[in-house]
Amino acid sequence: MSGAIVNLIIQLIAGAIGGNAAGSAAKNFSLGNVGNSVAGAIGGVGGGQILQSLIPALAGAAGGGLDVGSLIGQVVGGGAGGAILTVIAGVVKNMMAKK
């Protein structure tokens, strides 16, 4: 499997975990389990890709292999992106519900 696909899968999973963690931590911004997972996965890919473009070393080794630093960077970027997008979506949902 290519390094780019592995990075994407890691970002999706880490984003879903980050989204669910953010939903659990901030109950008033939670979108439910499915909503937190979907928003988190989308945010995880976005956050991971942004972090990867800012720090190209996170894309993996030049030979196509993945090292531990790259994997940790993808997990952190994906988890943070997932949590951030979940909270933003929760804020927007709450604002729309007030109208």
N, CA, C and O atoms as a GROMACS GRO file, in nm:
protein
  396
    1MET      N    1   0.085  -0.117   0.000
    1MET     CA    2   0.000   0.000   0.000
    1MET      C    3   0.089   0.123   0.000
    1MET      O    4   0.192   0.126   0.068
    2SER      N    5   0.052   0.223  -0.075
    2SER     CA    6   0.138   0.342  -0.084
    2SER      C    7   0.130   0.424   0.044
    2SER      O    8   0.034   0.416   0.120
    3GLY      N    9   0.234   0.504   0.066
    3GLY     CA   10   0.241   0.586   0.187
    3GLY      C   11   0.129   0.688   0.196
    3GLY      O   12   0.082   0.719   0.305
    4ALA      N   13   0.085   0.739   0.080
    4ALA     CA   14  -0.022   0.839   0.082
    4ALA      C   15  -0.153   0.778   0.129
    4ALA      O   16  -0.228   0.843   0.202
    5ILE      N   17  -0.182   0.655   0.088
    5ILE     CA   18  -0.305   0.588   0.131
    5ILE      C   19  -0.300   0.558   0.280
    5ILE      O   20  -0.399   0.576   0.351
    6VAL      N   21  -0.185   0.513   0.327
    6VAL     CA   22  -0.170   0.484   0.470
    6VAL      C   23  -0.188   0.612   0.551
    6VAL      O   24  -0.255   0.611   0.654
    7ASN      N   25  -0.129   0.723   0.505
    7ASN     CA   26  -0.146   0.851   0.573
    7ASN      C   27  -0.293   0.891   0.579
    7ASN      O   28  -0.340   0.938   0.682
    8LEU      N   29  -0.364   0.873   0.469
    8LEU     CA   30  -0.506   0.909   0.464
    8LEU      C   31  -0.587   0.825   0.562
    8LEU      O   32  -0.674   0.878   0.632
    9ILE      N   33  -0.560   0.696   0.568
    9ILE     CA   34  -0.632   0.609   0.661
    9ILE      C   35  -0.604   0.648   0.805
    9ILE      O   36  -0.695   0.652   0.888
   10ILE      N   37  -0.478   0.678   0.835
   10ILE     CA   38  -0.442   0.722   0.970
   10ILE      C   39  -0.514   0.850   1.006
   10ILE      O   40  -0.564   0.864   1.117
   11GLN      N   41  -0.519   0.945   0.912
   11GLN     CA   42  -0.587   1.072   0.936
   11GLN      C   43  -0.736   1.053   0.959
   11GLN      O   44  -0.794   1.117   1.047
   12LEU      N   45  -0.799   0.965   0.880
   12LEU     CA   46  -0.942   0.938   0.897
   12LEU      C   47  -0.970   0.880   1.035
   12LEU      O   48  -1.061   0.926   1.105
   13ILE      N   49  -0.894   0.780   1.075
   13ILE     CA   50  -0.917   0.715   1.204
   13ILE      C   51  -0.888   0.810   1.319
   13ILE      O   52  -0.966   0.820   1.414
   14ALA      N   53  -0.775   0.880   1.312
   14ALA     CA   54  -0.739   0.974   1.419
   14ALA      C   55  -0.840   1.088   1.427
   14ALA      O   56  -0.873   1.135   1.536
   15GLY      N   57  -0.889   1.133   1.312
   15GLY     CA   58  -0.990   1.239   1.311
   15GLY      C   59  -1.120   1.194   1.375
   15GLY      O   60  -1.181   1.269   1.452
   16ALA      N   61  -1.164   1.072   1.345
   16ALA     CA   62  -1.286   1.020   1.406
   16ALA      C   63  -1.270   1.008   1.557
   16ALA      O   64  -1.362   1.040   1.633
   17ILE      N   65  -1.154   0.962   1.601
   17ILE     CA   66  -1.129   0.953   1.745
   17ILE      C   67  -1.126   1.092   1.808
   17ILE      O   68  -1.184   1.113   1.915
   18GLY      N   69  -1.059   1.186   1.742
   18GLY     CA   70  -1.054   1.324   1.793
   18GLY      C   71  -1.191   1.388   1.797
   18GLY      O   72  -1.222   1.462   1.891
   19GLY      N   73  -1.273   1.362   1.696
   19GLY     CA   74  -1.409   1.417   1.694
   19GLY      C   75  -1.494   1.362   1.806
   19GLY      O   76  -1.569   1.437   1.869
   20ASN      N   77  -1.484   1.232   1.832
   20ASN     CA   78  -1.560   1.173   1.942
   20ASN      C   79  -1.509   1.220   2.077
   20ASN      O   80  -1.588   1.238   2.170
   21ALA      N   81  -1.379   1.240   2.090
   21ALA     CA   82  -1.323   1.292   2.214
   21ALA      C   83  -1.372   1.434   2.239
   21ALA      O   84  -1.407   1.469   2.352
   22ALA      N   85  -1.373   1.515   2.136
   22ALA     CA   86  -1.421   1.653   2.151
   22ALA      C   87  -1.570   1.656   2.184
   22ALA      O   88  -1.613   1.737   2.265
   23GLY      N   89  -1.648   1.567   2.121
   23GLY     CA   90  -1.791   1.560   2.151
   23GLY      C   91  -1.817   1.515   2.294
   23GLY      O   92  -1.912   1.562   2.357
   24SER      N   93  -1.734   1.426   2.345
   24SER     CA   94  -1.749   1.380   2.483
   24SER      C   95  -1.706   1.488   2.582
   24SER      O   96  -1.766   1.503   2.688
   25ALA      N   97  -1.602   1.561   2.548
   25ALA     CA   98  -1.550   1.664   2.638
   25ALA      C   99  -1.641   1.787   2.642
   25ALA      O  100  -1.657   1.849   2.748
   26ALA      N  101  -1.699   1.823   2.530
   26ALA     CA  102  -1.786   1.941   2.522
   26ALA      C  103  -1.926   1.894   2.482
   26ALA      O  104  -1.963   1.898   2.364
   27LYS      N  105  -2.002   1.850   2.580
   27LYS     CA  106  -2.134   1.790   2.554
   27LYS      C  107  -2.228   1.885   2.479
   27LYS      O  108  -2.308   1.839   2.397
   28ASN      N  109  -2.220   2.014   2.504
   28ASN     CA  110  -2.311   2.106   2.436
   28ASN      C  111  -2.274   2.129   2.290
   28ASN      O  112  -2.351   2.191   2.217
   29PHE      N  113  -2.158   2.081   2.246
   29PHE     CA  114  -2.119   2.091   2.105
   29PHE      C  115  -2.122   1.956   2.035
   29PHE      O  116  -2.086   1.946   1.918
   30SER      N  117  -2.166   1.853   2.105
   30SER     CA  118  -2.168   1.718   2.049
   30SER      C  119  -2.271   1.707   1.937
   30SER      O  120  -2.378   1.768   1.942
   31LEU      N  121  -2.237   1.629   1.836
   31LEU     CA  122  -2.325   1.605   1.722
   31LEU      C  123  -2.382   1.464   1.726
   31LEU      O  124  -2.444   1.420   1.628
   32GLY      N  125  -2.363   1.392   1.835
   32GLY     CA  126  -2.399   1.252   1.842
   32GLY      C  127  -2.282   1.168   1.795
   32GLY      O  128  -2.188   1.220   1.735
   33ASN      N  129  -2.287   1.038   1.820
   33ASN     CA  130  -2.173   0.952   1.786
   33ASN      C  131  -2.141   0.953   1.637
   33ASN      O  132  -2.025   0.967   1.597
   34VAL      N  133  -2.244   0.938   1.555
   34VAL     CA  134  -2.220   0.934   1.410
   34VAL      C  135  -2.174   1.070   1.360
   34VAL      O  136  -2.080   1.078   1.281
   35GLY      N  137  -2.238   1.176   1.403
   35GLY     CA  138  -2.200   1.311   1.361
   35GLY      C  139  -2.059   1.347   1.402
   35GLY      O  140  -1.983   1.405   1.324
   36ASN      N  141  -2.023   1.312   1.526
   36ASN     CA  142  -1.887   1.339   1.574
   36ASN      C  143  -1.785   1.261   1.491
   36ASN      O  144  -1.678   1.313   1.458
   37SER      N  145  -1.818   1.136   1.458
   37SER     CA  146  -1.725   1.053   1.380
   37SER      C  147  -1.707   1.107   1.239
   37SER      O  148  -1.595   1.114   1.188
   38VAL      N  149  -1.818   1.145   1.175
   38VAL     CA  150  -1.810   1.195   1.037
   38VAL      C  151  -1.738   1.330   1.033
   38VAL      O  152  -1.647   1.349   0.952
   39ALA      N  153  -1.778   1.422   1.120
   39ALA     CA  154  -1.711   1.553   1.122
   39ALA      C  155  -1.564   1.537   1.160
   39ALA      O  156  -1.478   1.605   1.104
   40GLY      N  157  -1.536   1.448   1.253
   40GLY     CA  158  -1.399   1.424   1.294
   40GLY      C  159  -1.314   1.366   1.182
   40GLY      O  160  -1.200   1.407   1.163
   41ALA      N  161  -1.370   1.270   1.108
   41ALA     CA  162  -1.295   1.210   0.997
   41ALA      C  163  -1.264   1.313   0.889
   41ALA      O  164  -1.153   1.317   0.836
   42ILE      N  165  -1.361   1.394   0.856
   42ILE     CA  166  -1.339   1.499   0.756
   42ILE      C  167  -1.235   1.600   0.806
   42ILE      O  168  -1.144   1.638   0.733
   43GLY      N  169  -1.250   1.642   0.930
   43GLY     CA  170  -1.153   1.734   0.989
   43GLY      C  171  -1.016   1.672   1.003
   43GLY      O  172  -0.914   1.741   0.991
   44GLY      N  173  -1.012   1.541   1.029
   44GLY     CA  174  -0.884   1.472   1.042
   44GLY      C  175  -0.806   1.473   0.912
   44GLY      O  176  -0.685   1.496   0.912
   45VAL      N  177  -0.875   1.448   0.803
   45VAL     CA  178  -0.808   1.452   0.673
   45VAL      C  179  -0.762   1.594   0.642
   45VAL      O  180  -0.649   1.615   0.597
   46GLY      N  181  -0.848   1.691   0.666
   46GLY     CA  182  -0.811   1.830   0.640
   46GLY      C  183  -0.694   1.875   0.727
   46GLY      O  184  -0.598   1.935   0.677
   47GLY      N  185  -0.702   1.847   0.856
   47GLY     CA  186  -0.596   1.886   0.948
   47GLY      C  187  -0.465   1.815   0.917
   47GLY      O  188  -0.358   1.875   0.922
   48GLY      N  189  -0.475   1.687   0.884
   48GLY     CA  190  -0.355   1.611   0.851
   48GLY      C  191  -0.289   1.661   0.724
   48GLY      O  192  -0.166   1.670   0.717
   49GLN      N  193  -0.370   1.695   0.624
   49GLN     CA  194  -0.314   1.745   0.499
   49GLN      C  195  -0.251   1.883   0.516
   49GLN      O  196  -0.146   1.912   0.458
   50ILE      N  197  -0.315   1.968   0.596
   50ILE     CA  198  -0.258   2.101   0.621
   50ILE      C  199  -0.125   2.088   0.695
   50ILE      O  200  -0.026   2.152   0.659
   51LEU      N  201  -0.123   2.004   0.799
   51LEU     CA  202   0.001   1.985   0.874
   51LEU      C  203   0.110   1.924   0.786
   51LEU      O  204   0.227   1.960   0.797
   52GLN      N  205   0.070   1.831   0.700
   52GLN     CA  206   0.166   1.768   0.609
   52GLN      C  207   0.223   1.867   0.509
   52GLN      O  208   0.341   1.857   0.473
   53SER      N  209   0.143   1.963   0.465
   53SER     CA  210   0.195   2.063   0.372
   53SER      C  211   0.286   2.164   0.443
   53SER      O  212   0.379   2.218   0.382
   54LEU      N  213   0.259   2.189   0.571
   54LEU     CA  214   0.345   2.279   0.647
   54LEU      C  215   0.476   2.213   0.688
   54LEU      O  216   0.580   2.278   0.694
   55ILE      N  217   0.469   2.082   0.715
   55ILE     CA  218   0.588   2.006   0.756
   55ILE      C  219   0.601   1.887   0.661
   55ILE      O  220   0.549   1.780   0.691
   56PRO      N  221   0.667   1.904   0.548
   56PRO     CA  222   0.675   1.797   0.447
   56PRO      C  223   0.735   1.667   0.497
   56PRO      O  224   0.711   1.562   0.436
   57ALA      N  225   0.813   1.669   0.604
   57ALA     CA  226   0.873   1.546   0.656
   57ALA      C  227   0.766   1.449   0.706
   57ALA      O  228   0.793   1.329   0.719
   58LEU      N  229   0.644   1.498   0.733
   58LEU     CA  230   0.537   1.412   0.780
   58LEU      C  231   0.480   1.324   0.669
   58LEU      O  232   0.403   1.232   0.697
   59ALA      N  233   0.515   1.351   0.544
   59ALA     CA  234   0.465   1.271   0.433
   59ALA      C  235   0.530   1.133   0.430
   59ALA      O  236   0.481   1.045   0.360
   60GLY      N  237   0.637   1.113   0.503
   60GLY     CA  238   0.705   0.984   0.507
   60GLY      C  239   0.842   0.993   0.443
   60GLY      O  240   0.879   1.097   0.389
   61ALA      N  241   0.913   0.888   0.451
   61ALA     CA  242   1.049   0.884   0.395
   61ALA      C  243   1.044   0.888   0.243
   61ALA      O  244   0.943   0.853   0.183
   62ALA      N  245   1.152   0.931   0.183
   62ALA     CA  246   1.157   0.945   0.037
   62ALA      C  247   1.139   0.812  -0.035
   62ALA      O  248   1.090   0.810  -0.148
   63GLY      N  249   1.177   0.703   0.028
   63GLY     CA  250   1.163   0.572  -0.034
   63GLY      C  251   1.022   0.516  -0.027
   63GLY      O  252   1.000   0.402  -0.070
   64GLY      N  253   0.929   0.589   0.025
   64GLY     CA  254   0.791   0.543   0.035
   64GLY      C  255   0.760   0.475   0.166
   64GLY      O  256   0.646   0.436   0.190
   65GLY      N  257   0.860   0.458   0.254
   65GLY     CA  258   0.836   0.395   0.383
   65GLY      C  259   0.781   0.496   0.482
   65GLY      O  260   0.789   0.617   0.462
   66LEU      N  261   0.725   0.444   0.588
   66LEU     CA  262   0.672   0.529   0.694
   66LEU      C  263   0.756   0.512   0.818
   66LEU      O  264   0.786   0.400   0.858
   67ASP      N  265   0.795   0.622   0.880
   67ASP     CA  266   0.870   0.614   1.003
   67ASP      C  267   0.781   0.654   1.120
   67ASP      O  268   0.669   0.702   1.101
   68VAL      N  269   0.830   0.633   1.241
   68VAL     CA  270   0.751   0.659   1.361
   68VAL      C  271   0.714   0.807   1.372
   68VAL      O  272   0.601   0.839   1.408
   69GLY      N  273   0.806   0.896   1.341
   69GLY     CA  274   0.777   1.040   1.348
   69GLY      C  275   0.666   1.080   1.253
   69GLY      O  276   0.581   1.162   1.287
   70SER      N  277   0.667   1.022   1.134
   70SER     CA  278   0.563   1.050   1.036
   70SER      C  279   0.428   1.002   1.086
   70SER      O  280   0.328   1.072   1.073
   71LEU      N  281   0.424   0.882   1.142
   71LEU     CA  282   0.298   0.827   1.193
   71LEU      C  283   0.243   0.911   1.308
   71LEU      O  284   0.123   0.938   1.313
   72ILE      N  285   0.329   0.950   1.399
   72ILE     CA  286   0.286   1.032   1.512
   72ILE      C  287   0.234   1.166   1.462
   72ILE      O  288   0.132   1.215   1.512
   73GLY      N  289   0.302   1.225   1.366
   73GLY     CA  290   0.256   1.353   1.309
   73GLY      C  291   0.120   1.341   1.244
   73GLY      O  292   0.036   1.430   1.257
   74GLN      N  293   0.096   1.230   1.173
   74GLN     CA  294  -0.034   1.210   1.110
   74GLN      C  295  -0.143   1.192   1.214
   74GLN      O  296  -0.254   1.243   1.197
   75VAL      N  297  -0.114   1.119   1.321
   75VAL     CA  298  -0.212   1.097   1.427
   75VAL      C  299  -0.245   1.229   1.497
   75VAL      O  300  -0.362   1.258   1.522
   76VAL      N  301  -0.143   1.306   1.529
   76VAL     CA  302  -0.165   1.434   1.597
   76VAL      C  303  -0.243   1.531   1.507
   76VAL      O  304  -0.339   1.594   1.551
   77GLY      N  305  -0.200   1.544   1.382
   77GLY     CA  306  -0.268   1.634   1.289
   77GLY      C  307  -0.412   1.591   1.264
   77GLY      O  308  -0.502   1.675   1.261
   78GLY      N  309  -0.433   1.462   1.245
   78GLY     CA  310  -0.567   1.412   1.222
   78GLY      C  311  -0.657   1.426   1.343
   78GLY      O  312  -0.772   1.468   1.330
   79GLY      N  313  -0.605   1.393   1.460
   79GLY     CA  314  -0.685   1.405   1.582
   79GLY      C  315  -0.722   1.549   1.614
   79GLY      O  316  -0.836   1.578   1.649
   80ALA      N  317  -0.625   1.637   1.601
   80ALA     CA  318  -0.652   1.779   1.628
   80ALA      C  319  -0.750   1.837   1.526
   80ALA      O  320  -0.842   1.910   1.563
   81GLY      N  321  -0.730   1.805   1.399
   81GLY     CA  322  -0.821   1.854   1.296
   81GLY      C  323  -0.962   1.802   1.317
   81GLY      O  324  -1.059   1.876   1.298
   82GLY      N  325  -0.975   1.675   1.355
   82GLY     CA  326  -1.106   1.618   1.381
   82GLY      C  327  -1.176   1.683   1.498
   82GLY      O  328  -1.295   1.711   1.493
   83ALA      N  329  -1.101   1.708   1.605
   83ALA     CA  330  -1.159   1.773   1.722
   83ALA      C  331  -1.202   1.916   1.690
   83ALA      O  332  -1.310   1.959   1.730
   84ILE      N  333  -1.119   1.988   1.619
   84ILE     CA  334  -1.149   2.128   1.586
   84ILE      C  335  -1.273   2.137   1.498
   84ILE      O  336  -1.362   2.218   1.524
   85LEU      N  337  -1.281   2.054   1.393
   85LEU     CA  338  -1.396   2.062   1.304
   85LEU      C  339  -1.524   2.018   1.374
   85LEU      O  340  -1.631   2.073   1.346
   86THR      N  341  -1.515   1.922   1.464
   86THR     CA  342  -1.634   1.878   1.538
   86THR      C  343  -1.688   1.991   1.625
   86THR      O  344  -1.808   2.014   1.630
   87VAL      N  345  -1.599   2.061   1.694
   87VAL     CA  346  -1.642   2.173   1.778
   87VAL      C  347  -1.700   2.285   1.692
   87VAL      O  348  -1.802   2.345   1.729
   88ILE      N  349  -1.637   2.315   1.579
   88ILE     CA  350  -1.690   2.419   1.490
   88ILE      C  351  -1.828   2.380   1.439
   88ILE      O  352  -1.919   2.464   1.437
   89ALA      N  353  -1.846   2.255   1.399
   89ALA     CA  354  -1.977   2.210   1.352
   89ALA      C  355  -2.080   2.214   1.464
   89ALA      O  356  -2.196   2.247   1.440
   90GLY      N  357  -2.039   2.182   1.587
   90GLY     CA  358  -2.130   2.192   1.701
   90GLY      C  359  -2.172   2.334   1.730
   90GLY      O  360  -2.289   2.359   1.761
   91VAL      N  361  -2.079   2.427   1.718
   91VAL     CA  362  -2.112   2.570   1.738
   91VAL      C  363  -2.210   2.617   1.632
   91VAL      O  364  -2.308   2.686   1.663
   92VAL      N  365  -2.185   2.580   1.506
   92VAL     CA  366  -2.275   2.619   1.397
   92VAL      C  367  -2.413   2.557   1.418
   92VAL      O  368  -2.514   2.624   1.398
   93LYS      N  369  -2.418   2.430   1.459
   93LYS     CA  370  -2.547   2.364   1.484
   93LYS      C  371  -2.624   2.435   1.594
   93LYS      O  372  -2.745   2.456   1.581
   94ASN      N  373  -2.555   2.473   1.701
   94ASN     CA  374  -2.621   2.544   1.810
   94ASN      C  375  -2.670   2.682   1.768
   94ASN      O  376  -2.778   2.725   1.809
   95MET      N  377  -2.592   2.750   1.686
   95MET     CA  378  -2.633   2.882   1.638
   95MET      C  379  -2.755   2.871   1.545
   95MET      O  380  -2.844   2.955   1.550
   96MET      N  381  -2.758   2.766   1.463
   96MET     CA  382  -2.871   2.747   1.373
   96MET      C  383  -2.998   2.709   1.452
   96MET      O  384  -3.108   2.746   1.413
   97ALA      N  385  -2.982   2.637   1.560
   97ALA     CA  386  -3.097   2.594   1.641
   97ALA      C  387  -3.160   2.710   1.714
   97ALA      O  388  -3.279   2.706   1.744
   98LYS      N  389  -3.083   2.814   1.744
   98LYS     CA  390  -3.136   2.930   1.816
   98LYS      C  391  -3.224   3.018   1.729
   98LYS      O  392  -3.306   3.095   1.780
   99LYS      N  393  -3.209   3.008   1.597
   99LYS     CA  394  -3.286   3.096   1.507
   99LYS      C  395  -3.424   3.047   1.486
   99LYS      O  396  -3.501   3.109   1.413
   0.00000   0.00000   0.00000
